[in-house]
Amino acid sequence: MNLEIERRFLVDESNFILPKIKKSIKQGYLFSDSNQALRVRMIENEYFFTYKYKKTSINRYEFEYLISKEDGEKLLSLSENFIISKDRYYQKIGNHLWEIDVFYNENKGLIIAEVELQHEDEDIILPSWASKEISTDAQYFNFNLSKIPFQHWP
């Protein structure tokens, strides 16, 4: 089953050093509401078409497919929202791989770390730079950041 369970945290920049491994990401949303989202994403030079459906607050069904560059570019151009641009860094802590997103453009100044879990109540080692947990805070969901970017918040 295509199940994604993740917890998300804001990153305290004063206590954080960027890891060396990163990938550049650009993504746009074609459809989203409080329970589901349809997006197209470019990671480096590959394009993916993804559908996510919210099962619980941190648990989502996720279906992702590799698509052609031509389809990816066309689908990105069809997004009516802001395109999210970010660099994703990777850091292994304990048994988990953390993904740290540094956002640009309309979301510049925002850094979010996420960790995928095997089950919702799994124990994790919180790094010292992980501050406020935002796993259930909808304003930080990527599809909401594409509608109301961080730099437009009051």
C-alpha positions as CSV (number, residue, x, y, z in Angstrom):
1,M,0.0,0.0,0.0
2,N,1.2,3.5,-0.8
3,L,1.0,5.0,2.7
4,E,3.0,8.0,3.9
5,I,3.4,8.7,7.6
6,E,5.4,11.8,8.4
7,R,6.1,14.3,11.1
8,R,7.2,17.8,10.3
9,F,9.0,20.5,12.3
10,L,10.2,24.0,11.8
11,V,14.0,24.3,11.8
12,D,15.9,26.5,14.2
13,E,18.5,28.1,11.9
14,S,20.7,29.2,14.7
15,N,21.4,25.6,15.6
16,F,21.5,24.1,12.1
17,I,24.2,23.4,9.6
18,L,23.1,22.4,6.1
19,P,24.0,18.9,5.1
20,K,26.0,18.4,1.9
21,I,23.5,16.1,0.0
22,K,20.7,18.0,-1.6
23,K,18.3,18.0,-4.6
24,S,16.5,21.0,-6.1
25,I,12.7,20.7,-6.3
26,K,10.0,22.7,-8.1
27,Q,6.4,21.8,-7.6
28,G,2.9,23.0,-8.5
29,Y,-0.6,22.0,-7.5
30,L,-3.3,21.3,-10.0
31,F,-5.9,20.6,-7.4
32,S,-6.1,20.6,-3.6
33,D,-8.5,20.8,-0.7
34,S,-8.2,19.9,3.0
35,N,-8.1,16.2,2.3
36,Q,-6.4,15.7,-1.0
37,A,-3.9,17.2,-3.5
38,L,-2.8,16.5,-7.0
39,R,0.7,17.9,-7.8
40,V,3.4,17.8,-10.4
41,R,7.0,18.0,-9.1
42,M,10.4,18.4,-10.8
43,I,13.3,16.9,-8.8
44,E,16.5,17.8,-10.6
45,N,15.7,16.8,-14.2
46,E,12.9,14.2,-13.5
47,Y,9.2,14.9,-13.3
48,F,6.6,13.2,-11.1
49,F,2.8,13.3,-10.9
50,T,1.5,12.7,-7.4
51,Y,-1.9,12.3,-5.8
52,K,-2.1,12.4,-1.9
53,Y,-5.2,11.7,0.2
54,K,-5.3,12.5,3.9
55,K,-6.2,9.4,6.0
56,T,-5.3,10.9,9.5
57,S,-3.5,14.0,10.6
58,I,0.0,12.6,9.8
59,N,-1.0,9.6,7.6
60,R,-1.7,9.9,3.9
61,Y,-2.2,7.7,0.9
62,E,0.4,8.7,-1.8
63,F,0.6,7.6,-5.4
64,E,3.5,8.9,-7.4
65,Y,4.5,8.3,-11.0
66,L,7.4,9.3,-13.2
67,I,6.3,11.3,-16.2
68,S,8.0,12.8,-19.3
69,K,9.7,16.2,-19.2
70,E,7.2,17.5,-21.7
71,D,4.2,16.4,-19.6
72,G,5.9,17.7,-16.4
73,E,6.6,21.2,-17.9
74,K,3.1,21.5,-19.3
75,L,1.4,20.4,-16.1
76,L,3.6,22.9,-14.1
77,S,2.5,25.6,-16.4
78,L,-1.2,24.8,-15.6
79,S,-0.9,25.4,-11.9
80,E,-2.9,28.4,-10.9
81,N,-1.0,28.8,-7.7
82,F,2.5,29.9,-6.8
83,I,5.1,27.4,-7.8
84,I,7.0,26.1,-4.8
85,S,10.8,26.1,-5.2
86,K,13.1,24.5,-2.6
87,D,16.3,22.7,-2.0
88,R,15.9,19.4,-0.1
89,Y,18.7,18.3,2.1
90,Y,19.1,14.8,3.6
91,Q,20.5,13.9,7.1
92,K,20.5,10.5,8.7
93,I,19.7,10.6,12.5
94,G,19.4,7.3,14.3
95,N,17.3,5.0,12.2
96,H,15.6,7.7,10.2
97,L,16.4,9.9,7.2
98,W,15.4,13.5,7.7
99,E,14.5,15.6,4.7
100,I,15.1,19.4,5.3
101,D,13.4,21.8,2.9
102,V,14.9,25.3,2.4
103,F,12.2,27.3,0.5
104,Y,12.8,30.1,-2.0
105,N,10.8,32.8,-3.8
106,E,7.5,33.5,-2.1
107,N,8.3,31.1,0.7
108,K,11.8,32.3,1.3
109,G,12.8,32.3,5.0
110,L,10.9,29.0,5.7
111,I,12.8,25.8,6.6
112,I,10.9,22.7,7.3
113,A,12.2,19.2,8.3
114,E,10.2,16.0,7.9
115,V,10.8,12.5,8.9
116,E,8.9,9.5,7.5
117,L,7.7,6.8,9.9
118,Q,6.7,3.2,9.8
119,H,3.8,3.8,12.2
120,E,2.2,6.8,13.8
121,D,3.4,6.3,17.3
122,E,7.0,5.4,16.3
123,D,9.8,6.9,18.5
124,I,12.2,9.3,16.8
125,I,15.3,11.1,17.9
126,L,14.6,14.8,17.6
127,P,17.7,16.7,16.4
128,S,18.6,19.8,18.4
129,W,17.6,22.0,15.4
130,A,14.0,20.7,15.3
131,S,11.8,23.3,16.9
132,K,8.0,23.6,16.8
133,E,6.2,20.5,15.4
134,I,3.9,21.5,12.5
135,S,2.7,18.1,11.4
136,T,-1.0,19.0,11.8
137,D,-0.7,22.8,11.1
138,A,-2.4,23.2,7.7
139,Q,-0.8,26.6,6.9
140,Y,2.5,24.8,6.5
141,F,1.2,22.1,4.1
142,N,2.9,22.5,0.8
143,F,-0.4,22.9,-1.1
144,N,-1.4,25.7,1.2
145,L,2.1,27.3,0.8
146,S,1.4,27.4,-2.9
147,K,-1.9,29.3,-2.3
148,I,-0.7,31.6,0.6
149,P,3.1,31.7,0.6
150,F,5.0,32.3,3.8
151,Q,6.1,35.8,2.8
152,H,2.4,36.8,2.5
153,W,1.5,35.8,6.1
154,P,0.5,38.6,8.5
